[in-house]
Amino acid sequence: MPSQKSKRSRKRRKPDSAPRAVPSSRRDERAVRAAETERRRRREQRRLGHEGERPEGPFGGLPVSEVAILLGIVAAVFGFLNGGGPALVVGLVVCALGVCEITAREHFSGYRSHTALLAALPAVLIEVGVVAIVGEPKQRAFLLVVVVPVFSVLFWLLRRQFIIARQARVARSARGSVPLS
């Protein structure tokens, strides 16, 4: 007698309908891993942030700029609490000089971009000079006529210079033979 195979019943899909969506935890996990990989790749390609080791200061291992910032803050607070005067002005100037030295060193070595800060400092100094020479203008918008172009040109030049310095720094670190400074 021939053996009889059992038939299993199957639901037939209609030819014009889409296949049924079945939830899959593996598919979700794969999507999460792919998204994390993409985020990691983007983070590695970012231009912002720092590259390599911080450049050494002009005074070797002595933290002169950091001490100047600290002393400037102390003098500025002291001057502010005593109602202004020379201590406040000197404290702010000393603090600003320390900050300028650190930011310029990091920016021009390609370590970290400080484009906006370095472009704003001369623009603000020019604004102060215009107010000191001409006096307080009746319309403050006239100050923008002088300050905005100065800031814009400096921003563009400083950003371009940073990109060049960063590329050189990355190339040096890729070779591995020349220390970053």
Salt bridges, closest charged atoms under 4 A:
GLU36 OE1 - ARG39 NH1 2.61
GLU36 OE2 - ARG40 NH2 3.94
GLU36 OE2 - ARG43 NH2 3.67
GLU38 OE2 - ARG41 NH2 2.42
GLU38 OE2 - ARG42 NE 3.34
GLU101 OE1 - ARG105 NH2 2.93
GLU106 OE2 - ARG54 NE 2.75
GLU106 OE1 - HIS114 NE2 2.71
GLU136 OE2 - ARG140 NH2 3.00
